[in-house]
Amino acid sequence: MAKFASGKKAYAISDRSGQRYLYRLMRKEWNGLLVGPDEYEPKQPQLGPFRKVNDPQALQNARPDRVEPLLVFVGVETVESPTAALTTANANVGSVTVVTS
């Protein structure tokens, strides 16, 4: 099996600045650049793999809104009694006239 040389006295050129450094002191960055020890920058957390955030957009068994009539019982006790009769109240709103000039 082939082996590489140890590079004790070898030099390498930095991919970032073009300066010469000892090969054994060079460091490889996360993006593949071979740089000197004073130029090395670790990967920023913003560039890392992000957690998968589950953000559902719809309900699984959605139903449309129901239109129910609004009934208001007037004159009836809050506790049911056998003699209570249900009565409903009807109301009307008058007409409104808007004039713009």
C-alpha positions as CSV (number, residue, x, y, z in Angstrom):
1,M,0.0,0.0,0.0
2,A,1.3,3.4,-0.9
3,K,2.2,6.0,1.8
4,F,2.5,9.7,1.6
5,A,5.6,11.6,2.7
6,S,5.5,13.1,6.2
7,G,6.3,16.6,5.0
8,K,8.4,17.6,8.0
9,K,10.3,20.2,6.0
10,A,7.9,20.7,3.1
11,Y,6.2,24.0,2.3
12,A,2.7,24.7,1.0
13,I,1.0,27.7,-0.4
14,S,-2.2,29.0,1.2
15,D,-5.3,29.0,-1.0
16,R,-6.5,32.2,0.6
17,S,-3.5,34.6,0.8
18,G,-0.8,32.8,-1.4
19,Q,1.7,32.9,1.5
20,R,4.1,30.1,2.2
21,Y,3.6,28.0,5.3
22,L,5.1,24.8,6.6
23,Y,3.0,21.9,5.2
24,R,2.5,20.3,8.6
25,L,1.0,23.5,10.0
26,M,-1.6,24.0,7.2
27,R,-5.3,23.5,8.1
28,K,-8.2,22.5,5.8
29,E,-11.3,24.6,6.2
30,W,-14.9,23.4,5.9
31,N,-15.1,24.6,2.2
32,G,-12.0,22.7,1.2
33,L,-9.4,25.5,1.3
34,L,-5.9,24.7,2.6
35,V,-4.9,27.8,4.7
36,G,-2.3,28.8,7.2
37,P,-2.9,28.6,10.9
38,D,-3.4,32.3,11.3
39,E,-5.9,32.4,8.4
40,Y,-8.1,29.5,9.6
41,E,-11.8,30.4,10.3
42,P,-14.1,27.7,11.6
43,K,-17.5,27.3,10.0
44,Q,-20.1,29.7,11.2
45,P,-23.2,28.3,12.9
46,Q,-25.5,30.1,10.4
47,L,-24.1,27.9,7.6
48,G,-24.6,24.7,9.4
49,P,-27.3,22.1,8.8
50,F,-30.5,23.4,10.3
51,R,-33.0,21.5,12.4
52,K,-36.1,20.5,10.5
53,V,-38.9,22.7,11.8
54,N,-42.3,21.2,11.5
55,D,-44.6,24.0,10.4
56,P,-47.9,22.5,9.3
57,Q,-49.9,24.6,6.9
58,A,-53.4,23.0,7.1
59,L,-55.5,21.0,9.5
60,Q,-55.8,17.3,8.8
61,N,-59.7,16.9,9.0
62,A,-60.8,20.5,8.3
63,R,-64.5,21.3,8.1
64,P,-66.1,24.5,6.8
65,D,-67.6,26.9,9.3
66,R,-71.2,26.2,10.2
67,V,-73.8,28.9,10.0
68,E,-76.1,28.5,13.1
69,P,-79.1,30.7,13.9
70,L,-78.6,32.9,17.0
71,L,-81.5,32.3,19.4
72,V,-81.9,34.4,22.5
73,F,-84.5,33.3,25.0
74,V,-86.0,36.2,27.1
75,G,-88.0,35.9,30.2
76,V,-87.0,32.3,31.0
77,E,-85.5,31.3,34.3
78,T,-81.9,30.1,34.1
79,V,-82.8,26.8,35.8
80,E,-85.5,24.9,33.8
81,S,-88.8,24.5,35.5
82,P,-91.6,22.3,34.1
83,T,-94.0,25.3,33.8
84,A,-91.6,27.6,31.9
85,A,-92.6,28.5,28.4
86,L,-90.0,29.4,25.8
87,T,-90.4,32.7,24.2
88,T,-88.2,34.3,21.5
89,A,-87.5,38.0,21.0
90,N,-87.5,39.5,17.5
91,A,-85.9,42.8,16.8
92,N,-85.5,45.1,13.8
93,V,-83.0,47.8,13.1
94,G,-84.1,50.9,11.4
95,S,-82.8,52.2,8.1
96,V,-79.7,54.3,7.9
97,T,-79.1,56.9,5.2
98,V,-75.5,58.0,4.3
99,V,-75.0,61.2,2.3
100,T,-71.6,62.1,0.9
101,S,-70.8,65.4,-0.6
